[in-house]
């Protein structure tokens, strides 16, 4: 199980000290950071949490949700002055 998070390096420490630590080990949970986080943060973080370096993440960069919601925000101008119905219809068509 892989989880990409902006502060995955710090979040791993939090989970390891929490009551769900054992469950995370049982699930073989891996934390990753976004591709640029490792470059900005430090090299040690990059070596342990960057999905481009670790082969277990494949080609995933863990930014897919950000891309999708950015594209969705691009449709906002379609219903600025529209009714709630048109807003919901626009969002429905986007996600469909």
C-alpha positions as a LaTeX table, in Angstrom:
\begin{tabular}{lrrr}
\hline
Residue & $x$ (\AA) & $y$ (\AA) & $z$ (\AA) \\
\hline
Unk1 & 0.00 & 0.00 & 0.00 \\
Unk2 & 1.50 & 3.32 & $-1.06$ \\
Unk3 & 0.56 & 6.77 & 0.15 \\
Unk4 & 1.87 & 9.92 & $-1.49$ \\
Unk5 & 1.78 & 12.96 & 0.76 \\
Unk6 & 3.55 & 16.32 & 0.69 \\
Unk7 & 5.15 & 15.60 & 4.04 \\
Unk8 & 5.27 & 11.82 & 3.80 \\
Unk9 & 8.70 & 11.81 & 5.41 \\
Unk10 & 7.36 & 13.42 & 8.61 \\
Unk11 & 4.07 & 11.56 & 8.42 \\
Unk12 & 5.91 & 8.23 & 8.56 \\
Unk13 & 7.37 & 9.24 & 11.92 \\
Unk14 & 3.91 & 10.21 & 13.19 \\
Unk15 & 2.32 & 6.93 & 12.11 \\
Unk16 & 5.22 & 4.90 & 13.53 \\
Unk17 & 4.62 & 6.43 & 16.98 \\
Unk18 & 0.84 & 6.14 & 16.90 \\
Unk19 & $-1.62$ & 3.40 & 17.80 \\
Unk20 & $-1.93$ & 2.40 & 14.11 \\
Unk21 & 1.79 & 1.65 & 13.72 \\
Unk22 & 1.33 & $-2.12$ & 13.90 \\
Unk23 & $-1.51$ & $-2.06$ & 11.37 \\
Unk24 & 0.61 & 0.02 & 8.97 \\
Unk25 & 3.42 & $-2.54$ & 9.20 \\
Unk26 & 0.96 & $-5.38$ & 8.58 \\
Unk27 & $-0.28$ & $-3.60$ & 5.45 \\
Unk28 & 3.31 & $-2.95$ & 4.32 \\
Unk29 & 2.45 & 0.73 & 4.07 \\
Unk30 & 4.95 & 2.92 & 2.22 \\
Unk31 & 4.97 & 6.72 & 2.32 \\
Unk32 & 6.20 & 8.84 & $-0.56$ \\
Unk33 & 6.62 & 12.53 & $-1.17$ \\
Unk34 & 5.90 & 14.51 & $-4.31$ \\
Unk35 & 8.66 & 14.57 & $-6.89$ \\
Unk36 & 9.87 & 18.09 & $-6.09$ \\
Unk37 & 9.65 & 17.76 & $-2.31$ \\
Unk38 & 12.81 & 15.69 & $-2.07$ \\
Unk39 & 14.79 & 18.21 & $-4.10$ \\
Unk40 & 13.66 & 21.13 & $-1.97$ \\
Unk41 & 13.72 & 19.41 & 1.41 \\
Unk42 & 17.00 & 17.49 & 1.59 \\
Unk43 & 18.87 & 14.66 & $-0.11$ \\
Unk44 & 18.21 & 12.13 & 2.66 \\
Unk45 & 14.48 & 12.64 & 2.28 \\
Unk46 & 14.82 & 12.30 & $-1.48$ \\
Unk47 & 16.65 & 8.98 & $-1.22$ \\
Unk48 & 14.08 & 7.42 & 1.12 \\
Unk49 & 10.75 & 8.84 & $-0.08$ \\
Unk50 & 11.02 & 10.00 & $-3.73$ \\
Unk51 & 8.85 & 7.81 & $-6.01$ \\
Unk52 & 11.23 & 8.31 & $-8.96$ \\
Unk53 & 14.11 & 6.70 & $-7.06$ \\
Unk54 & 12.21 & 3.89 & $-5.34$ \\
Unk55 & 11.17 & 1.14 & $-7.72$ \\
Unk56 & 8.14 & 0.15 & $-5.63$ \\
Unk57 & 6.11 & 3.16 & $-6.80$ \\
Unk58 & 6.38 & 2.48 & $-10.51$ \\
Unk59 & 5.83 & 5.59 & $-12.64$ \\
Unk60 & 3.43 & 7.26 & $-10.21$ \\
Unk61 & 4.36 & 10.77 & $-9.09$ \\
Unk62 & 1.46 & 11.08 & $-6.62$ \\
Unk63 & 0.24 & 14.33 & $-8.16$ \\
Unk64 & $-2.74$ & 12.90 & $-10.07$ \\
Unk65 & $-5.35$ & 14.33 & $-7.68$ \\
Unk66 & $-3.79$ & 17.79 & $-7.94$ \\
Unk67 & $-3.91$ & 17.60 & $-11.75$ \\
Unk68 & $-7.53$ & 16.46 & $-11.81$ \\
Unk69 & $-8.75$ & 19.13 & $-9.40$ \\
Unk70 & $-6.75$ & 21.76 & $-11.27$ \\
Unk71 & $-8.54$ & 20.75 & $-14.49$ \\
Unk72 & $-11.85$ & 20.82 & $-12.63$ \\
Unk73 & $-11.13$ & 24.35 & $-11.40$ \\
Unk74 & $-10.63$ & 25.30 & $-15.03$ \\
Unk75 & $-14.36$ & 24.67 & $-15.58$ \\
Unk76 & $-15.40$ & 27.14 & $-12.85$ \\
Unk77 & $-15.86$ & 29.97 & $-15.33$ \\
Unk78 & $-18.65$ & 27.97 & $-16.97$ \\
Unk79 & $-21.00$ & 28.47 & $-14.02$ \\
Unk80 & $-19.91$ & 31.66 & $-12.26$ \\
Unk81 & $-23.29$ & 33.26 & $-12.94$ \\
Unk82 & $-25.28$ & 30.07 & $-13.37$ \\
Unk83 & $-27.77$ & 28.41 & $-11.09$ \\
Unk84 & $-26.95$ & 25.62 & $-8.65$ \\
Unk85 & $-28.40$ & 23.22 & $-11.19$ \\
Unk86 & $-25.99$ & 24.37 & $-13.90$ \\
Unk87 & $-23.09$ & 24.19 & $-11.44$ \\
Unk88 & $-23.94$ & 20.58 & $-10.54$ \\
Unk89 & $-24.54$ & 19.69 & $-14.19$ \\
Unk90 & $-21.16$ & 21.11 & $-15.20$ \\
Unk91 & $-19.37$ & 19.20 & $-12.44$ \\
Unk92 & $-21.25$ & 16.01 & $-13.33$ \\
Unk93 & $-20.25$ & 16.31 & $-16.98$ \\
Unk94 & $-16.64$ & 16.96 & $-16.01$ \\
Unk95 & $-16.41$ & 13.86 & $-13.83$ \\
Unk96 & $-18.33$ & 11.73 & $-16.29$ \\
\hline
\end{tabular}
